[in-house]
Every structure is written in C-alpha cells, then in structure tokens.
C-alpha cells in the first residue's frame, strides 16, 4: 500500500475535555468531513487527538516501515538469524 502525502496547512484546533464531551458529534463531523485535526486538552494540557482516518493510516504505515527497517538492521547483527534459517535449523 502506498501513500502520497500532499502538502496541507492544517492547524490543530484545541478544545477542552468538557467541551469535547458536550460537542463530540460536532467534533467528529469536523474531523470526518472537514479533514480537521482536533486536540482535546485536560487541565490545559494535550490529552488526546481526534484525526481523520487517512492520517491514522499514514501514521501506521510509517510505523510499519520503521519497524521493518529496524528488524532488517537487527538481522545483520551477530547472533541473529532469519526465521527461514531458524526453521531449517530446527527441521521445521
């Protein structure tokens, strides 16, 4: 799966936990249909973010890429063997 990230100028809107509790449907609609990102704060500190699903998918793809690069790097270290080599060694 490939993701193409277009350049967007998106400022994250900040709302309090209390306001988010009362206006959740409005917040969800703004995120779903307006591609808005909303940071919900508790005691004036960022607590959670509501972001479009597309943003989440991009973040997960980036994490997968980083994990794969890290795993490939570890395979090159002494003492580590590939799954294929381990199966062969165990006769599986």
C-alpha positions in Angstrom: 0.0 0.0 0.0 1.4 3.4 -1.0 0.6 6.7 0.5 1.1 10.0 -1.2 1.2 12.9 1.3 0.0 16.1 -0.2 1.2 19.3 1.5 -1.5 20.7 3.7 -1.5 23.6 6.0 -3.6 22.2 8.9 -3.6 23.9 12.3 -4.8 21.7 15.1 -7.9 23.0 16.9 -7.7 22.8 20.7 -10.8 22.1 22.8 -11.2 21.3 26.5 -12.3 17.8 27.6 -15.6 19.3 28.9 -16.3 21.0 25.6 -15.4 17.8 23.7 -17.8 15.8 25.9 -20.7 18.1 25.1 -19.8 18.6 21.4 -18.5 15.2 20.4 -20.7 14.8 17.4 -19.7 18.2 16.1 -16.0 17.4 16.6 -16.4 14.0 14.9 -18.1 15.6 11.9 -15.4 18.3 11.6 -12.7 15.7 11.6 -14.6 13.3 9.2 -15.8 15.8 6.7 -13.5 18.8 7.1 -10.2 16.9 7.5 -9.7 18.9 10.7 -7.4 17.7 13.5 -8.6 18.4 17.0 -6.5 18.2 20.2 -8.6 17.6 23.3 -6.9 19.1 26.4 -7.3 18.2 30.1 -6.2 20.9 32.5 -4.9 22.9 29.6 -2.5 20.1 28.5 -2.9 18.0 25.4 -4.5 14.7 26.3 -5.8 13.1 23.1 -6.2 13.9 19.4 -9.0 13.2 17.0 -7.7 12.9 13.5 -9.0 11.7 10.1 -8.7 8.0 9.4 -6.4 8.8 6.5 -3.9 10.4 8.9 -4.0 7.4 11.1 -3.4 5.1 8.2 -0.3 7.1 7.2 1.0 7.0 10.7 0.5 3.3 10.9 2.3 2.8 7.5 5.2 4.9 8.8 5.4 2.9 12.0 5.4 -0.4 9.9 8.2 1.0 7.7 10.3 1.9 10.8 9.7 -1.5 12.3 10.8 -3.3 9.2 13.9 -1.2 8.8 14.8 -1.9 12.5 14.2 -5.6 12.0 16.4 -5.8 8.9 19.1 -3.9 10.8 18.9 -6.4 13.7 19.2 -9.4 11.3 22.6 -8.1 10.3 23.9 -8.2 13.9 25.9 -11.3 15.0 23.8 -13.9 16.8 20.6 -13.1 14.9 19.3 -15.5 12.3 16.3 -15.3 9.9 13.1 -17.2 10.5 13.9 -19.3 7.4 17.3 -20.2 8.8 15.8 -21.0 12.2 13.2 -23.3 10.7 15.8 -25.1 8.8 18.0 -25.4 11.9 15.0 -26.9 13.8 13.9 -29.1 10.9 10.5 -27.5 10.6 
